[in-house]
Amino acid sequence: MCQFAAQTHATQLQTALTNRAAIDQAIGILRSRSGGTADEAFARLRQISQSENTKLAVVAETVVGEAPHLARGQVVHERVPTQVHQRLSRRHA
């Protein structure tokens, strides 16, 4: 049982590190678009997450994944939750 708990804990830590990296990247992207602070960018991610009932990490991954497409004016709708995409497009187009 202890080995299972240790393995579960290790998996959770790895997930947290991966999520943190995506969140940090998304914060950087939002800051570059808005000129705002890191706290403002994080608040924006959190606001979208809560209003769309979507995990913060998913919103962050969406921002990171769509950044190149949005920069070129291309949107790949099937890859992102529609509501999240619309909120980001309105705010940072």
C-alpha positions as CSV (number, residue, x, y, z in Angstrom):
1,M,0.0,0.0,0.0
2,C,2.9,2.4,0.8
3,Q,4.4,1.9,-2.7
4,F,1.0,2.7,-4.3
5,A,0.7,5.9,-2.2
6,A,4.2,6.9,-3.1
7,Q,3.6,6.3,-6.8
8,T,0.3,8.3,-6.7
9,H,2.1,11.1,-4.9
10,A,4.8,11.2,-7.6
11,T,2.2,11.3,-10.3
12,Q,0.4,14.1,-8.7
13,L,3.7,16.1,-8.3
14,Q,4.5,15.6,-12.0
15,T,1.0,16.7,-13.0
16,A,1.4,19.8,-10.8
17,L,4.7,20.7,-12.4
18,T,3.3,20.3,-15.9
19,N,0.3,22.4,-15.0
20,R,2.4,25.0,-13.5
21,A,4.5,25.3,-16.6
22,A,1.5,25.7,-18.8
23,I,0.0,28.3,-16.4
24,D,3.3,30.3,-16.4
25,Q,3.5,30.2,-20.2
26,A,-0.1,31.4,-20.5
27,I,0.6,34.2,-18.0
28,G,3.5,35.3,-20.2
29,I,1.3,35.2,-23.3
30,L,-1.5,37.2,-21.8
31,R,1.0,39.7,-20.4
32,S,2.6,40.2,-23.8
33,R,-0.8,40.9,-25.3
34,S,-2.2,43.2,-22.6
35,G,0.9,44.8,-21.1
36,G,-0.5,43.9,-17.7
37,T,1.1,42.4,-14.7
38,A,1.5,38.7,-13.9
39,D,-1.2,39.0,-11.2
40,E,-3.6,40.5,-13.7
41,A,-2.9,37.8,-16.2
42,F,-3.4,35.1,-13.6
43,A,-6.6,36.7,-12.5
44,R,-7.8,36.7,-16.1
45,L,-7.0,32.9,-16.4
46,R,-8.8,32.3,-13.1
47,Q,-11.8,34.3,-14.2
48,I,-12.2,32.4,-17.4
49,S,-11.7,29.1,-15.6
50,Q,-14.4,29.8,-13.1
51,S,-16.9,31.3,-15.5
52,E,-16.5,28.4,-17.9
53,N,-16.3,25.8,-15.2
54,T,-13.1,24.6,-16.8
55,K,-9.9,23.6,-14.9
56,L,-7.3,26.4,-14.8
57,A,-4.7,24.1,-16.4
58,V,-7.0,23.5,-19.4
59,V,-7.6,27.2,-19.9
60,A,-3.8,27.8,-19.7
61,E,-3.1,24.9,-22.2
62,T,-5.7,26.5,-24.5
63,V,-4.0,29.9,-24.4
64,V,-0.6,28.3,-25.0
65,G,-1.9,26.0,-27.8
66,E,-3.8,28.8,-29.6
67,A,-1.2,31.6,-29.2
68,P,0.5,30.9,-32.6
69,H,-2.8,30.6,-34.4
70,L,-4.3,33.7,-32.8
71,A,-1.1,35.7,-33.7
72,R,-1.6,34.7,-37.3
73,G,-5.3,35.3,-37.2
74,Q,-6.0,31.6,-37.6
75,V,-8.3,29.8,-35.2
76,V,-8.6,26.1,-34.8
77,H,-12.0,25.9,-33.2
78,E,-12.1,22.1,-32.8
79,R,-9.0,22.2,-30.6
80,V,-10.3,24.6,-27.9
81,P,-13.5,24.9,-25.9
82,T,-15.6,27.4,-27.8
83,Q,-16.5,29.6,-24.8
84,V,-12.8,29.9,-23.7
85,H,-11.8,30.8,-27.3
86,Q,-14.4,33.4,-27.6
87,R,-13.4,35.0,-24.3
88,L,-9.8,35.1,-25.2
89,S,-10.5,36.4,-28.7
90,R,-12.7,39.3,-27.4
91,R,-10.2,40.3,-24.8
92,H,-6.9,39.9,-26.8
93,A,-7.7,40.2,-30.4
